[in-house]
Amino acid sequence: MDLSFNKFTFQGLKHILNALSSHPNLAELILANNLIDDEGGKELLTFLETKPFLEKIDVDDNPMCVFR
């Protein structure tokens, strides 16, 4: 699913990830060129830890820097 260039932020990302959590066949998620910040990056990490079905994720060109 390509959701690049939509200018969504943390709040938008939360809604998107919530909706996608019920789609077990999703293999690719492109979130490039949005406004996902560190808070959104942490939310995304939590989502990815519980969704091993994703084969590819692209978060290029977002203003986040997440370290564990």
N, C-alpha and C positions, 0 to 999 in steps of 0.2 A: 504494500500500500504506500503510495507516494503522497506525503503530506508536506512536502517542501514548499518554501516560499509562501507560507500562510500567515506569518507574523504573530503566531500565537505564543503566549507566555506560559508561566507556571500554571495558572488557573485553567487555561485552555488545554494544556497537556494533561492535567489531572482528569478532565472530562474525557479526553480522547483515550487515555490508558484505561479508564474505567469501562468505556464502551468496548475496547479491544480485548479486555480480559475474558470475555465470553466467546471469543473467536479462536478456537484451538488450532485451526488450519492456517493461520496467518504465519507466513514464512519470512516475509521481508517487510521492514518498516523503515521508511525514509523520512526523516525529520529534519533534513538539512535546511539551512537558511531560514530559521525562525528566530524567536527571541527567548529561547530556553536558557534560563540562568542556572546558577549553582543549585538553587532549591529544586528546580525542575530536573536537573541532572540526578539529584539524589532520589527523587520520585521515580525516575526512569530506571535507576539501578535496582530499586526495590521491585519494580515491575518485572525486570529481566531475571531477577533471581527466582521468580516463581513461574516463569514462562520459557522453559527450555526449548519449546517448539520453534522459536525464532531462529532462522539461519543467518539472517543479515540485518544489521541495523546501521543507518547512516545518520550521524548527528553533526556533520561538518558545518562550520560557519554558524555556530550558536555561541552566545556569550557565557559559556559555562566552563568551569574548571573544577572537576570533582576528584577528590582524593579520598582514599580509605585508609 
